[in-house]
Amino acid sequence: MAFSGRKEVDGRIEDENSMNGFPGHTIPEAFRKNEYRFLIVANKYQTGFDEPLLHTLYVDKPLSDVKAVQTLSRLNRAYPSKTDTFILDFVNTVDGIKSAFAPFYKTTILSEETDLDRLNNLQDALDGYQVYSPENVNQFMARFLEGVDREQLDPILNACVETYKQDLDEDEKIDFKVKAKSFVRNYQFMVQIRTFRNTYWESLKTFFTRRLTQRSKSR
């Protein structure tokens, strides 16, 4: 944990050194060790902490103005195999975060609130285009879990991409790609905070992320 000064905890005066068991100035180095996976922070490391291993941020205090931008940007560091980040905010509002970022970015894009109804609606809309079938998705997922070579995965994707190219007009193609990416984003967020019994959603997410939408850019 990282905090400035000294605090009374259960009748004892504690600081970083006593609570962590090592000097406070070595926290950045200690965080990189396998035994330390979480860093609990109180008004510290919101700026200048350039640690690429940071992936997930749980926010339980109000953030505003430049502090919001600086704090949330702690996750924005590249690292091998780090393909995404995750922030779960228990306090701040969408409008508040948009206002904080507005002076620094021409466009701030935040998706709407996520719930199961939205995932259901997105799946229904995507299924309705008939670019793929449940059999395509389940067959792909079965082979994917078996760890087969791409040569056994690509024919399934290629057939769906051809359907996408031949059967959809330009507006439909755009809508399909937008909804596919939105489904992946929303599902990846929701699955971090709750358990799903709908295994098909996991299969569909994997199906989309394995370059279905990327391949469809080639016309």
Accessible surface in RSA format (square Angstrom, percent):
REM  Atomic radii and reference values for relative SASA: ProtOr
REM  Chains: A
REM  Algorithm: Lee & Richards
REM  Probe-radius: 1.40
REM  Slices: 20
REM RES _ NUM      All-atoms   Total-Side   Main-Chain    Non-polar    All polar
REM                ABS   REL    ABS   REL    ABS   REL    ABS   REL    ABS   REL
RES MET A   1    73.54  38.1  55.01  36.4  18.52  44.1  44.75  38.0  28.79  38.1
RES ALA A   2     0.82   0.8   0.00   0.0   0.82   1.9   0.00   0.0   0.82   2.2
RES PHE A   3    17.48   8.7  15.44   9.6   2.04   5.3  15.44   9.4   2.04   5.8
RES SER A   4    73.08  61.8  60.59  80.9  12.50  28.8  46.31  98.6  26.77  37.5
RES GLY A   5    54.03  66.6   0.00   N/A  54.03  66.6  37.96 104.2  16.07  36.0
RES ARG A   6   170.49  71.6 144.10  73.5  26.39  62.8  50.76  69.4 119.73  72.6
RES LYS A   7   109.73  53.5 105.58  64.8   4.15   9.9  55.79  50.2  53.94  57.5
RES GLU A   8   126.31  72.5  94.01  71.1  32.29  76.9  26.18  50.6 100.13  81.7
RES VAL A   9    51.62  34.0  47.44  42.9   4.17  10.1  50.43  43.8   1.19   3.2
RES ASP A  10   141.87  99.4  99.87  99.4  42.00  99.3  40.87  96.2 101.00 100.7
RES GLY A  11    63.18  77.9   0.00   N/A  63.18  77.9  25.39  69.7  37.79  84.6
RES ARG A  12   159.04  66.8 154.75  78.9   4.29  10.2  55.96  76.5 103.08  62.5
RES ILE A  13    97.94  55.7  74.16  55.2  23.78  57.3  74.16  53.4  23.78  64.5
RES GLU A  14    17.94  10.3  17.21  13.0   0.73   1.7   0.80   1.5  17.14  14.0
RES ASP A  15    44.50  31.2  43.60  43.4   0.90   2.1  10.20  24.0  34.29  34.2
RES GLU A  16    16.09   9.2  15.46  11.7   0.63   1.5   5.21  10.1  10.88   8.9
RES ASN A  17    77.07  53.1  72.21  69.8   4.86  11.7  18.81  45.3  58.25  56.3
RES SER A  18    65.48  55.3  31.40  41.9  34.08  78.5  42.18  89.8  23.30  32.6
RES MET A  19    70.71  36.6  35.64  23.6  35.07  83.5  38.70  32.9  32.02  42.4
RES ASN A  20    30.89  21.3   9.07   8.8  21.82  52.5   4.98  12.0  25.91  25.0
RES GLY A  21    66.47  82.0   0.00   N/A  66.47  82.0  33.47  91.9  33.00  73.9
RES PHE A  22    46.27  23.1  39.74  24.6   6.53  17.0  46.13  28.0   0.13   0.4
RES PRO A  23    61.96  45.2  60.97  55.6   0.99   3.6  61.96  51.2   0.00   0.0
RES GLY A  24     8.31  10.3   0.00   N/A   8.31  10.3   5.25  14.4   3.07   6.9
RES HIS A  25   149.69  81.8 121.53  84.5  28.17  72.1  97.74 100.7  51.96  60.5
RES THR A  26    39.40  28.0  39.34  39.9   0.06   0.1  37.35  50.2   2.05   3.1
RES ILE A  27     5.27   3.0   5.14   3.8   0.13   0.3   5.14   3.7   0.13   0.4
RES PRO A  28    38.50  28.1  37.11  33.8   1.38   5.0  37.58  31.0   0.91   5.7
RES GLU A  29   108.23  62.1 102.01  77.2   6.22  14.8  62.23 120.4  46.00  37.6
RES ALA A  30     7.37   6.8   6.47  10.0   0.90   2.0   6.93   9.8   0.44   1.2
RES PHE A  31    22.67  11.3  16.38  10.1   6.30  16.4  18.95  11.5   3.73  10.7
RES ARG A  32   115.48  48.5  93.43  47.6  22.05  52.5  36.85  50.4  78.63  47.7
RES LYS A  33   114.12  55.7 105.51  64.7   8.60  20.5  58.21  52.4  55.91  59.6
RES ASN A  34   120.97  83.4 110.72 107.0  10.25  24.7  23.43  56.4  97.54  94.3
RES GLU A  35   120.78  69.3  85.54  64.7  35.24  83.9  52.57 101.7  68.21  55.7
RES TYR A  36    81.87  38.2  77.40  44.0   4.46  11.6  52.74  39.6  29.12  35.9
RES ARG A  37   171.02  71.8 145.96  74.4  25.06  59.7  55.74  76.2 115.28  69.9
RES PHE A  38   164.20  82.1 141.45  87.6  22.75  59.2 144.33  87.5  19.87  56.9
RES LEU A  39    37.64  21.0  11.12   8.0  26.52  66.7  11.12   7.8  26.52  71.4
RES ILE A  40   119.81  68.2 114.73  85.5   5.08  12.2 118.33  85.2   1.49   4.0
RES VAL A  41    58.13  38.3  28.41  25.7  29.72  71.6  28.59  24.8  29.54  80.1
RES ALA A  42    52.52  48.3  45.50  70.2   7.02  16.0  49.60  69.9   2.92   7.7
RES ASN A  43   107.13  73.9  86.16  83.3  20.97  50.5  26.96  64.9  80.17  77.5
RES LYS A  44    59.05  28.8  52.54  32.2   6.51  15.5  38.29  34.5  20.76  22.1
RES TYR A  45    43.12  20.1  31.47  17.9  11.65  30.3  27.40  20.6  15.71  19.4
RES GLN A  46    20.20  11.3  17.76  13.0   2.44   5.8  11.55  24.6   8.65   6.6
RES THR A  47    66.38  47.2  54.11  54.9  12.27  29.2  21.46  28.8  44.91  67.9
RES GLY A  48    66.85  82.4   0.00   N/A  66.85  82.4  35.87  98.4  30.98  69.4
RES PHE A  49    14.28   7.1  12.02   7.4   2.27   5.9  14.28   8.7   0.00   0.0
RES ASP A  50    91.74  64.3  66.30  66.0  25.44  60.2  25.04  58.9  66.70  66.5
RES GLU A  51     8.63   5.0   8.27   6.3   0.36   0.9   1.26   2.4   7.36   6.0
RES PRO A  52    31.83  23.2  31.83  29.0   0.00   0.0  31.83  26.3   0.00   0.0
RES LEU A  53    64.50  35.9  46.20  33.1  18.30  46.0  47.88  33.6  16.62  44.7
RES LEU A  54    23.31  13.0  22.05  15.8   1.26   3.2  23.31  16.4   0.00   0.0
RES HIS A  55    59.13  32.3  55.74  38.7   3.39   8.7  44.93  46.3  14.20  16.5
RES THR A  56    48.81  34.7  28.03  28.4  20.79  49.5  18.20  24.5  30.61  46.3
RES LEU A  57    40.44  22.5  39.58  28.3   0.87   2.2  40.44  28.4   0.00   0.0
RES TYR A  58   123.69  57.7 101.98  58.0  21.71  56.5  65.33  49.1  58.37  71.9
RES VAL A  59     6.83   4.5   3.69   3.3   3.15   7.6   6.83   5.9   0.00   0.0
RES ASP A  60   114.63  80.3  93.69  93.2  20.94  49.5  26.91  63.3  87.72  87.5
RES LYS A  61    71.48  34.9  70.47  43.2   1.01   2.4  56.91  51.2  14.57  15.5
RES PRO A  62   102.27  74.5  90.84  82.8  11.43  41.5  91.04  75.2  11.23  69.8
RES LEU A  63    13.43   7.5   3.57   2.6   9.87  24.8   5.69   4.0   7.74  20.8
RES SER A  64    68.89  58.2  64.68  86.3   4.21   9.7  35.52  75.6  33.37  46.8
RES ASP A  65    99.65  69.8  95.51  95.1   4.14   9.8  27.17  64.0  72.48  72.3
RES VAL A  66    66.10  43.5  65.22  59.0   0.88   2.1  65.22  56.7   0.88   2.4
RES LYS A  67   102.56  50.0 102.46  62.9   0.10   0.2  70.38  63.3  32.18  34.3
RES ALA A  68     0.00   0.0   0.00   0.0   0.00   0.0   0.00   0.0   0.00   0.0
RES VAL A  69    15.52  10.2  15.52  14.1   0.00   0.0  15.52  13.5   0.00   0.0
RES GLN A  70    57.01  31.9  55.16  40.3   1.85   4.4  15.00  31.9  42.01  31.9
RES THR A  71    13.70   9.7  13.69  13.9   0.01   0.0  13.69  18.4   0.01   0.0
RES LEU A  72    24.62  13.7  18.14  13.0   6.48  16.3  18.21  12.8   6.41  17.3
RES SER A  73    27.12  22.9  23.19  30.9   3.93   9.0  17.89  38.1   9.23  12.9
RES ARG A  74    26.60  11.2  26.53  13.5   0.07   0.2   8.66  11.8  17.94  10.9
RES LEU A  75     6.09   3.4   5.01   3.6   1.08   2.7   5.01   3.5   1.08   2.9
RES ASN A  76   115.35  79.5 101.40  98.0  13.95  33.6  17.75  42.7  97.60  94.3
RES ARG A  77    70.78  29.7  63.35  32.3   7.43  17.7  31.40  42.9  39.38  23.9
RES ALA A  78   100.01  92.0  69.02 106.5  31.00  70.5  76.69 108.0  23.32  61.8
RES TYR A  79    87.47  40.8  76.06  43.3  11.41  29.7  44.61  33.5  42.86  52.8
RES PRO A  80   108.19  78.8  88.84  81.0  19.35  70.3 101.43  83.7   6.75  42.0
RES SER A  81   114.36  96.6  71.60  95.6  42.76  98.5  45.43  96.7  68.93  96.6
RES LYS A  82    43.83  21.4  16.69  10.2  27.14  64.6  22.56  20.3  21.27  22.7
RES THR A  83   128.41  91.3  89.49  90.7  38.91  92.7  74.38  99.9  54.02  81.7
RES ASP A  84    64.40  45.1  52.55  52.3  11.85  28.0  33.98  80.0  30.41  30.3
RES THR A  85    66.50  47.3  42.33  42.9  24.17  57.6  13.05  17.5  53.45  80.8
RES PHE A  86    10.18   5.1   6.89   4.3   3.29   8.6  10.18   6.2   0.00   0.0
RES ILE A  87    56.83  32.3  40.56  30.2  16.27  39.2  40.56  29.2  16.27  44.1
RES LEU A  88    31.39  17.5  31.12  22.3   0.26   0.7  31.39  22.0   0.00   0.0
RES ASP A  89    46.91  32.9  22.03  21.9  24.88  58.8  19.21  45.2  27.70  27.6
RES PHE A  90   131.05  65.6  95.12  58.9  35.92  93.5 101.38  61.5  29.67  84.9
RES VAL A  91    65.80  43.3  39.72  36.0  26.08  62.8  44.14  38.4  21.65  58.7
RES ASN A  92    32.69  22.5   8.53   8.2  24.16  58.2   6.16  14.8  26.53  25.6
RES THR A  93    88.14  62.7  80.12  81.2   8.02  19.1  76.29 102.5  11.86  17.9
RES VAL A  94    65.56  43.1  58.78  53.2   6.77  16.3  61.16  53.1   4.39  11.9
RES ASP A  95   105.21  73.7 102.41 101.9   2.80   6.6  32.71  77.0  72.50  72.3
RES GLY A  96    33.84  41.7   0.00   N/A  33.84  41.7  29.12  79.9   4.72  10.6
RES ILE A  97    17.65  10.0  17.65  13.2   0.00   0.0  17.65  12.7   0.00   0.0
RES LYS A  98    82.59  40.3  80.92  49.6   1.67   4.0  32.60  29.3  49.99  53.2
RES SER A  99    76.44  64.6  61.23  81.7  15.21  35.0  36.71  78.2  39.74  55.7
RES ALA A 100     3.06   2.8   0.50   0.8   2.56   5.8   2.88   4.1   0.18   0.5
RES PHE A 101    31.66  15.8  31.66  19.6   0.00   0.0  31.66  19.2   0.00   0.0
RES ALA A 102    61.95  57.0  44.01  67.9  17.94  40.8  47.22  66.5  14.73  39.0
RES PRO A 103   104.62  76.2  60.01  54.7  44.60 162.1  72.84  60.1  31.78 197.5
RES PHE A 104   104.26  52.2  71.56  44.3  32.70  85.1  78.33  47.5  25.94  74.2
RES TYR A 105   111.48  52.0 100.83  57.4  10.65  27.7  71.76  53.9  39.72  49.0
RES LYS A 106   219.81 107.2 173.86 106.7  45.95 109.4 125.78 113.2  94.03 100.2
RES THR A 107    96.84  68.9  74.88  75.9  21.95  52.3  50.44  67.8  46.39  70.1
RES THR A 108    39.37  28.0  16.36  16.6  23.01  54.8  18.86  25.3  20.52  31.0
RES ILE A 109   151.28  86.1 123.46  92.0  27.82  67.1 126.39  91.0  24.89  67.5
RES LEU A 110    70.02  39.0  50.17  35.9  19.86  49.9  51.82  36.4  18.20  49.0
RES SER A 111    56.82  48.0  34.68  46.3  22.14  51.0  16.77  35.7  40.05  56.1
RES GLU A 112    93.13  53.5  77.75  58.8  15.38  36.6  59.59 115.3  33.54  27.4
RES GLU A 113   149.18  85.6 130.96  99.1  18.22  43.4  55.55 107.4  93.63  76.4
RES THR A 114    34.52  24.5  10.24  10.4  24.28  57.9   1.39   1.9  33.12  50.1
RES ASP A 115    72.22  50.6  71.56  71.2   0.66   1.6  30.03  70.7  42.19  42.1
RES LEU A 116    56.27  31.3  54.94  39.3   1.33   3.3  54.94  38.6   1.33   3.6
RES ASP A 117    99.49  69.7  97.73  97.3   1.76   4.2  22.07  51.9  77.42  77.2
RES ARG A 118    62.80  26.4  59.94  30.6   2.86   6.8  13.66  18.7  49.14  29.8
RES LEU A 119     0.00   0.0   0.00   0.0   0.00   0.0   0.00   0.0   0.00   0.0
RES ASN A 120    65.11  44.9  64.52  62.4   0.59   1.4  16.48  39.7  48.63  47.0
RES ASN A 121    96.28  66.4  89.93  86.9   6.35  15.3  25.69  61.8  70.59  68.2
RES LEU A 122     8.19   4.6   7.59   5.4   0.60   1.5   8.17   5.7   0.01   0.0
RES GLN A 123    31.39  17.6  31.39  22.9   0.00   0.0   0.77   1.6  30.62  23.2
RES ASP A 124    96.14  67.3  84.70  84.3  11.44  27.0  29.07  68.4  67.07  66.9
RES ALA A 125    35.32  32.5  19.40  29.9  15.91  36.2  31.82  44.8   3.49   9.3
RES LEU A 126     0.03   0.0   0.00   0.0   0.03   0.1   0.00   0.0   0.03   0.1
RES ASP A 127    49.02  34.3  40.22  40.0   8.80  20.8  25.78  60.7  23.23  23.2
RES GLY A 128    57.15  70.5   0.00   N/A  57.15  70.5  34.25  94.0  22.89  51.3
RES TYR A 129    48.95  22.9  36.91  21.0  12.04  31.3  25.84  19.4  23.11  28.5
RES GLN A 130   142.03  79.4 128.11  93.6  13.92  33.1  31.21  66.4 110.82  84.0
RES VAL A 131     3.97   2.6   0.12   0.1   3.85   9.3   0.14   0.1   3.83  10.4
RES TYR A 132    13.18   6.2   1.28   0.7  11.90  31.0   4.91   3.7   8.27  10.2
RES SER A 133    36.48  30.8  35.04  46.8   1.44   3.3  31.56  67.2   4.92   6.9
RES PRO A 134    72.89  53.1  72.89  66.4   0.00   0.0  72.89  60.2   0.00   0.0
RES GLU A 135   122.46  70.3 116.41  88.1   6.05  14.4  69.08 133.6  53.38  43.6
RES ASN A 136    41.37  28.5  41.25  39.9   0.12   0.3   0.11   0.3  41.25  39.9
RES VAL A 137     0.02   0.0   0.00   0.0   0.02   0.0   0.00   0.0   0.02   0.1
RES ASN A 138    76.19  52.5  70.66  68.3   5.53  13.3  27.41  66.0  48.77  47.1
RES GLN A 139    83.29  46.6  75.77  55.4   7.52  17.9  28.34  60.3  54.95  41.7
RES PHE A 140     0.40   0.2   0.40   0.2   0.00   0.0   0.40   0.2   0.00   0.0
RES MET A 141    21.86  11.3  21.86  14.5   0.00   0.0  21.86  18.6   0.00   0.0
RES ALA A 142    51.43  47.3  43.44  67.0   7.98  18.2  49.89  70.3   1.53   4.1
RES ARG A 143    68.57  28.8  68.57  35.0   0.00   0.0  11.20  15.3  57.37  34.8
RES PHE A 144    67.98  34.0  59.06  36.6   8.91  23.2  59.84  36.3   8.13  23.3
RES LEU A 145   129.68  72.2  97.00  69.4  32.68  82.2  99.89  70.2  29.79  80.2
RES GLU A 146   130.11  74.7  93.25  70.5  36.86  87.8  43.17  83.5  86.94  71.0
RES GLY A 147    61.94  76.4   0.00   N/A  61.94  76.4  33.50  91.9  28.44  63.7
RES VAL A 148    34.96  23.0  14.64  13.3  20.32  49.0  21.73  18.9  13.23  35.9
RES ASP A 149    96.55  67.6  89.93  89.5   6.62  15.6  15.42  36.3  81.13  80.9
RES ARG A 150   128.15  53.8 124.16  63.3   3.99   9.5  55.39  75.7  72.77  44.1
RES GLU A 151   132.34  76.0 117.41  88.8  14.93  35.5  69.12 133.7  63.21  51.6
RES GLN A 152    87.48  48.9  84.48  61.7   3.00   7.1  26.91  57.3  60.57  45.9
RES LEU A 153     9.87   5.5   9.87   7.1   0.00   0.0   9.87   6.9   0.00   0.0
RES ASP A 154    29.42  20.6  29.42  29.3   0.00   0.0   8.33  19.6  21.09  21.0
RES PRO A 155    72.33  52.7  63.09  57.5   9.24  33.6  67.04  55.4   5.29  32.9
RES ILE A 156    12.36   7.0   7.52   5.6   4.84  11.7  12.31   8.9   0.05   0.1
RES LEU A 157     5.55   3.1   5.55   4.0   0.00   0.0   5.55   3.9   0.00   0.0
RES ASN A 158    64.75  44.7  62.97  60.9   1.77   4.3  24.49  59.0  40.25  38.9
RES ALA A 159    59.51  54.7  47.47  73.3  12.04  27.4  55.74  78.5   3.76  10.0
RES CYS A 160     2.74   2.1   1.64   1.8   1.10   2.6   1.09   2.7   1.65   1.8
RES VAL A 161     8.50   5.6   8.50   7.7   0.00   0.0   8.50   7.4   0.00   0.0
RES GLU A 162    83.27  47.8  82.96  62.8   0.31   0.7  43.75  84.6  39.51  32.3
RES THR A 163    39.56  28.1  34.61  35.1   4.95  11.8  13.91  18.7  25.65  38.8
RES TYR A 164     1.32   0.6   1.32   0.8   0.00   0.0   1.32   1.0   0.00   0.0
RES LYS A 165    55.25  27.0  43.09  26.4  12.17  29.0  13.49  12.1  41.76  44.5
RES GLN A 166   137.44  76.9 105.24  76.9  32.20  76.7  34.99  74.5 102.45  77.7
RES ASP A 167    98.54  69.0  66.90  66.6  31.64  74.8  22.92  53.9  75.62  75.4
RES LEU A 168    16.22   9.0   7.32   5.2   8.90  22.4   8.64   6.1   7.58  20.4
RES ASP A 169    84.27  59.0  72.24  71.9  12.03  28.5  46.17 108.7  38.10  38.0
RES GLU A 170    89.56  51.4  87.72  66.4   1.84   4.4  61.23 118.4  28.33  23.1
RES ASP A 171   112.50  78.8 105.37 104.9   7.13  16.9  31.42  73.9  81.08  80.9
RES GLU A 172    61.73  35.4  60.69  45.9   1.04   2.5  14.47  28.0  47.26  38.6
RES LYS A 173    14.73   7.2  14.73   9.0   0.00   0.0   0.03   0.0  14.70  15.7
RES ILE A 174    95.24  54.2  95.01  70.8   0.22   0.5  95.18  68.5   0.06   0.2
RES ASP A 175    44.34  31.1  41.35  41.2   2.99   7.1  17.75  41.8  26.59  26.5
RES PHE A 176     2.41   1.2   2.41   1.5   0.00   0.0   2.41   1.5   0.00   0.0
RES LYS A 177    29.94  14.6  29.94  18.4   0.00   0.0  12.69  11.4  17.25  18.4
RES VAL A 178    89.17  58.7  85.72  77.6   3.45   8.3  88.26  76.7   0.91   2.5
RES LYS A 179    55.40  27.0  55.24  33.9   0.17   0.4  27.71  24.9  27.69  29.5
RES ALA A 180     0.22   0.2   0.02   0.0   0.20   0.5   0.22   0.3   0.00   0.0
RES LYS A 181    89.62  43.7  85.77  52.6   3.86   9.2  53.88  48.5  35.75  38.1
RES SER A 182     4.84   4.1   4.84   6.5   0.00   0.0   4.07   8.7   0.77   1.1
RES PHE A 183     0.00   0.0   0.00   0.0   0.00   0.0   0.00   0.0   0.00   0.0
RES VAL A 184    18.06  11.9  18.06  16.4   0.00   0.0  18.06  15.7   0.00   0.0
RES ARG A 185   130.56  54.8 122.94  62.7   7.63  18.2  70.23  96.0  60.33  36.6
RES ASN A 186     4.19   2.9   2.00   1.9   2.19   5.3   2.71   6.5   1.48   1.4
RES TYR A 187     6.26   2.9   6.26   3.6   0.00   0.0   0.24   0.2   6.02   7.4
RES GLN A 188    59.21  33.1  57.80  42.2   1.41   3.4  17.72  37.7  41.49  31.5
RES PHE A 189    66.82  33.4  63.93  39.6   2.89   7.5  66.15  40.1   0.67   1.9
RES MET A 190    14.34   7.4  14.34   9.5   0.00   0.0  12.22  10.4   2.12   2.8
RES VAL A 191    62.82  41.3  47.69  43.2  15.13  36.5  47.69  41.4  15.13  41.0
RES GLN A 192    89.44  50.0  51.90  37.9  37.54  89.4  11.92  25.4  77.52  58.8
RES ILE A 193    76.98  43.8  41.04  30.6  35.94  86.6  49.33  35.5  27.65  75.0
RES ARG A 194   111.61  46.9  95.14  48.5  16.47  39.2  35.80  48.9  75.81  45.9
RES THR A 195   121.16  86.2 102.50 103.9  18.66  44.5  69.49  93.3  51.67  78.1
RES PHE A 196    33.56  16.8  10.26   6.4  23.31  60.6  11.87   7.2  21.69  62.1
RES ARG A 197   235.92  99.1 206.80 105.4  29.12  69.3  83.69 114.4 152.23  92.3
RES ASN A 198    57.69  39.8  46.31  44.8  11.38  27.4  24.35  58.6  33.34  32.2
RES THR A 199   108.38  77.1 102.21 103.6   6.17  14.7  73.61  98.9  34.77  52.6
RES TYR A 200    39.96  18.7  36.95  21.0   3.00   7.8  38.85  29.2   1.11   1.4
RES TRP A 201     9.15   3.7   9.15   4.4   0.00   0.0   9.15   4.9   0.00   0.0
RES GLU A 202    59.98  34.4  59.98  45.4   0.00   0.0  30.11  58.2  29.87  24.4
RES SER A 203    11.61   9.8  11.57  15.4   0.03   0.1   0.00   0.0  11.61  16.3
RES LEU A 204     0.00   0.0   0.00   0.0   0.00   0.0   0.00   0.0   0.00   0.0
RES LYS A 205    35.93  17.5  35.93  22.0   0.00   0.0   2.23   2.0  33.70  35.9
RES THR A 206     7.82   5.6   7.61   7.7   0.21   0.5   5.18   7.0   2.64   4.0
RES PHE A 207     0.00   0.0   0.00   0.0   0.00   0.0   0.00   0.0   0.00   0.0
RES PHE A 208     2.81   1.4   1.35   0.8   1.46   3.8   1.45   0.9   1.35   3.9
RES THR A 209    53.61  38.1  33.99  34.5  19.61  46.7  32.43  43.6  21.18  32.0
RES ARG A 210    96.03  40.3  93.29  47.6   2.74   6.5  11.91  16.3  84.12  51.0
RES ARG A 211   134.53  56.5 134.53  68.6   0.00   0.0  26.88  36.7 107.66  65.2
RES LEU A 212     2.02   1.1   2.02   1.4   0.00   0.0   2.02   1.4   0.00   0.0
RES THR A 213     6.78   4.8   6.30   6.4   0.48   1.1   1.66   2.2   5.13   7.7
RES GLN A 214    80.53  45.0  72.94  53.3   7.59  18.1  30.24  64.4  50.29  38.1
RES ARG A 215    58.85  24.7  50.34  25.7   8.51  20.3  25.39  34.7  33.47  20.3
RES SER A 216     2.22   1.9   2.22   3.0   0.00   0.0   2.03   4.3   0.19   0.3
RES LYS A 217   116.79  57.0  98.16  60.2  18.64  44.4  54.83  49.4  61.96  66.0
RES SER A 218    73.78  62.3  65.18  87.0   8.60  19.8  39.00  83.0  34.78  48.7
RES ARG A 219   165.37  69.4  95.39  48.6  69.98 166.6  61.93  84.6 103.44  62.7
END  Absolute sums over single chains surface
CHAIN  1 A    13936.7      11321.9       2614.8       7305.0       6631.7
END  Absolute sums over all chains
TOTAL         13936.7      11321.9       2614.8       7305.0       6631.7
